Amino acid sequence: MEKQRIHLVCESGLSFYQLLTERFQEKKFFDGPVPFFQSSEGVYIIYGEKYYYRNKSRVLATIIINALSENKCIIDIIVGGGSQGLTATFGSETSFIKKITKFIEALCEEKQWEMTVVKEKKPIKNKSGEKNDRKEEMKKISPL
């Protein structure tokens, strides 16, 4: 399972959600229809599957848009699947999460919205075997 967090400054969480859903459907980004719904006030969910031929399996992506304020939202992308039984994913989860992030990045550039990709570093183990949490690293992508 892979995950990605994005901070976004845009017109509104609802307008981003509507535009993203519309573009996913236009570009046939997922296999089949793009299910979406509003789970509560300011929280929107989109999900879809993609088939990967290299490992003959499906990968499911869930995109959660949480509108924090009028023009700020947090986007969580969670991707899982991509393997059958005990076989490896062959990078299908990572590949799919990158495609979704790039798709959102292109949309933000078009609309001149500010997007920040949050890179979460994996915990490291010290000599005694305890995990030390690393802080999140942020990569800011600003419009031209």
C-alpha positions in Angstrom: 0.0 0.0 0.0 1.3 3.5 -0.9 0.1 6.9 0.2 0.7 10.5 -0.7 -0.5 13.8 0.8 -0.9 17.0 -1.0 -1.7 20.5 0.4 -3.7 22.6 -2.1 -4.7 26.3 -2.3 -7.5 26.6 -4.9 -10.9 28.2 -5.5 -12.6 25.8 -3.1 -12.5 22.1 -2.1 -15.8 21.6 -3.8 -14.7 23.2 -7.1 -11.5 21.1 -7.1 -13.4 17.9 -6.4 -15.9 18.6 -9.2 -13.2 19.5 -11.7 -11.0 16.5 -10.8 -13.9 14.1 -11.1 -14.9 15.6 -14.5 -11.3 15.4 -15.8 -10.9 11.8 -14.6 -14.0 10.8 -16.5 -13.0 12.8 -19.6 -9.6 11.2 -19.8 -10.8 7.8 -18.8 -8.2 7.8 -16.2 -9.6 4.8 -14.4 -11.0 1.5 -15.8 -14.8 1.9 -15.8 -16.8 4.6 -14.2 -15.4 7.0 -11.5 -17.4 6.6 -8.3 -17.4 9.7 -6.1 -19.4 11.1 -3.2 -19.4 13.6 -0.4 -19.0 11.8 2.9 -19.6 14.8 5.1 -19.4 18.6 5.0 -16.2 19.5 3.2 -15.0 15.9 2.7 -15.1 14.4 -0.8 -14.0 10.9 -1.9 -13.1 9.6 -5.4 -12.0 6.1 -6.1 -11.2 3.9 -9.1 -9.3 0.9 -10.4 -6.6 0.5 -13.0 -5.5 -2.9 -14.5 -1.8 -3.4 -14.8 -0.8 -6.0 -17.5 2.8 -6.4 -16.2 1.6 -8.3 -13.1 -2.0 -9.1 -14.3 -3.7 -7.4 -11.4 -5.8 -4.4 -10.4 -4.8 -1.4 -8.3 -7.4 0.6 -6.4 -6.9 4.3 -5.7 -8.9 6.3 -3.1 -8.6 10.1 -3.2 -9.9 11.9 -0.1 -10.3 15.7 -0.4 -10.7 17.5 2.9 -11.6 21.1 2.6 -9.9 22.9 5.6 -11.2 26.4 4.7 -12.7 28.3 1.8 -9.6 27.9 -0.4 -7.4 25.3 1.3 -7.6 21.6 1.3 -5.6 18.4 2.0 -5.7 15.6 -0.5 -4.8 12.1 0.6 -4.2 9.5 -2.1 -4.1 5.9 -1.0 -3.3 3.1 -3.5 -3.4 -0.6 -2.8 -3.6 -3.9 -4.5 -1.4 -4.7 -7.5 -0.6 -8.3 -6.6 -2.3 -11.6 -6.4 -1.6 -13.8 -3.5 2.0 -13.6 -2.3 3.4 -12.2 -5.6 5.1 -8.8 -5.8 3.4 -5.6 -7.0 6.2 -4.9 -9.5 5.9 -1.2 -8.7 2.3 -0.9 -9.9 1.2 0.9 -6.7 4.0 3.4 -6.8 3.5 4.0 -10.5 -0.2 4.6 -10.1 0.2 7.1 -7.2 2.8 9.0 -9.3 0.4 9.2 -12.3 -2.4 10.5 -10.0 -0.1 13.1 -8.4 1.1 14.3 -11.9 -2.5 14.5 -13.1 -3.4 16.7 -10.1 -0.2 18.7 -10.6 -1.1 19.4 -14.3 -4.6 20.5 -13.3 -3.1 22.9 -10.7 -0.7 24.4 -13.2 -3.5 24.9 -15.6 -5.7 26.7 -13.0 -2.6 28.4 -11.3 -3.4 26.9 -8.0 -0.6 26.3 -5.4 0.1 22.7 -4.7 2.5 21.3 -2.1 3.4 17.6 -2.1 4.2 16.2 1.3 6.9 13.6 1.3 6.8 11.4 4.4 10.1 9.9 5.3 10.1 6.4 6.6 11.1 5.8 10.2 14.7 4.7 10.8 15.9 2.3 13.5 18.6 3.2 15.9 21.2 0.7 17.3 18.8 -0.5 20.0 16.1 -1.3 17.3 13.8 1.6 18.3 12.2 3.6 15.5 12.8 7.3 15.3 10.2 9.2 13.4 11.4 11.6 10.7 9.5 14.8 10.0 7.6 15.2 6.8 9.4 16.9 4.0 7.4 19.3 1.7 8.0 20.0 -1.9 6.2 23.2 -3.0 4.9 23.5 -6.5 3.8 27.0 -7.3 2.1 28.3 -10.4 4.3 30.1 -13.0 
